[in-house]
Amino acid sequence: MFHQVNIGLHVFAGTIALILGALSIAFNRRPKVHRKLGKWFLYFLSVVVATGFLGWVLFRSDPFLLMLTVLSGYEGFAGYRIITMKEKPPASLDVSLAIVALLIGVVYVSQLSATKAAMSPVVVRSTLVALMIVTIYDILKYFFIIWRRIARLRSSPELPYRDVKC
């Protein structure tokens, strides 16, 4: 019974999230409506991710379903962080979660070679590539920003020790 309720809630929240996401894109020229729709989209996406993870833990531990849950959850989290942080550089929390999501994808690949996937190989590979592209981009962006800060500090004329090698 609980499994059917979880699936029903997952499908309902996913359907609403898809509709809200499309509407949010459609209303991008009306900031107040766009923001409100985007907020509701994230709420429903959170329900989708939570029910997906719960379903994976309790009912069907297919690694592909976990990867889909991680991809959706990470995308929602990263999008939310980008919007709330505006022009601030990414924090260590951002890169830590990107690394965790990437590691889950890598573990999935090793698991996939040990067992056959229940899904089509094209779907599995494209989902894994999407997860890896997004997380590697976020990780590189974090380290690039740190590298730029260090370079800026080294070239700063007011620092007396700028010629010191690290």
N, C-alpha and C positions, 0 to 999 in steps of 0.2 A: 504493500500500500504506500509506504513512504517513498519507495522508488518511483512510482507513478506520479506522486505529488511533486517530487523533485524534478522529474522530466517535464511535467506540465508547467511548473513555475519557470524552469529554464527556457522552455520554448516561448512562453508568454512574454517573459522579460526580454528575450532576444528579439522577438518580433517588434515589440514596442521600441527597443533600442535602435533597431534598423530604421524604423519609421522616423523616430526623433532625430537620428543622425542625418537622414536625408533631408528632413525639414530644416535642420540647423544649417546644412550646406545651402539650401535654397534661400534661407533668410540671412545670408552673410552680410547683406547691405543694411540690415536693420539690427544694430548692435544689441539693443536690449532684448529683442526676441531671440536673436542668435545665442546670446549668453544663457538665457533661461532654458532654451531647448538643449543647449550643450550640457548644462548642469544636470538636467533630467536624463539626458543620454548617459552621462557618467553614472548616475544612480542605477539605472537599469543595466548598464554594462557590469557594474559591481555585482548585481544580483546574478547575472549570467555567469560571471567568473566564479562566484561563491558556489552556486549550484553545480557548475561544471566540476569544480574541485571536489565538492562533496560527493558527487556521483562517481568521480574517479576513485576516491578513497574508499567509499562504502560499497560500490556496486560493480564497477568495471574498471580494473586497473590497466587499461590499455595505454601504453606510453604515448601513443599519438594523441589521445584525448587530453592527456596532461600537457603535451606540447601546445595544443590549441588553446588550452586554458591559460598557460603561461604567456603565450603570444598576445592573446586578447587582454589579459590583465596588465602585462607590461606596456602595451600600446596605450591603454587607458591611463595608466599611472604616468607614463612619460609625457603624454599630451597634457595632462593636468599640471604636471610640474613645469612644463614649458610656459604654460599660460600664467600660472601663479608667480613664477620667478621673474617674468618679463625679461629684463636685460641682465639679470644677475647670472654669474657663471654657475654651471652645475655643481652640486654639493657632492660630498663623498657618498651620501645615501643614493644618489642617482647612479653613480658608477658602480656601487656595490650591487644594486638590484640588476643593473645591466649585466654584470659579470655572472650573477646567480642565474639569470635567465639564459645566458649564453651557455653556461655549464650544464643546465638542464637539457639544452639542445644537443650538446656534445655527448652527454650520457645517453640520450635517446638514440643517437647514431650508433653508439657501441651496443646498446640494447637491441637495436634493429638488426644488427648483423648476427646477434645470437638467436633471435626469434623472428619469425615472419610477421610483418605488419598486417593488421586486419583491414587496412585501407589501401587504396590504389597507390602504387609507387609515385605517380606523378603528383598526386595530392600531398603525399607525405613529404616529398622532396621540396616542392614549392613552399609548403608551410615552414619547413626547416630553413630554407634559404631566406624567407621573409624574416624569420626570427633572428637569424644570424646577421643579416644586413642591418636591421634596426639596432640590435645590441652592439655590434662592432662599431657602427657609426657613433653611437652615444659614448662608448668607451673612448674612442679616438678623439672625439670632440672634447671630452673632459681633459685628457692628457695634453692635447694641443693647447688648450686655454692655460693650463699650468705651465707648459713650456714657454708660452708667450709672456706670462707674468715673470718668470725667471729671467728671460732675455731682456725684458724691460727694466727689471731691477739691476741687472748687470750693466746696462748701458746708461743708467741714470747718472748724470754728472754730479749730483750732490752727495753721492756715496764715495767716501774716501778709499774704500777697499774694492772698487769696481773691477780692478785688474787682477784680483785674486782668483786663481783657478779653483773650481770646486771638484 
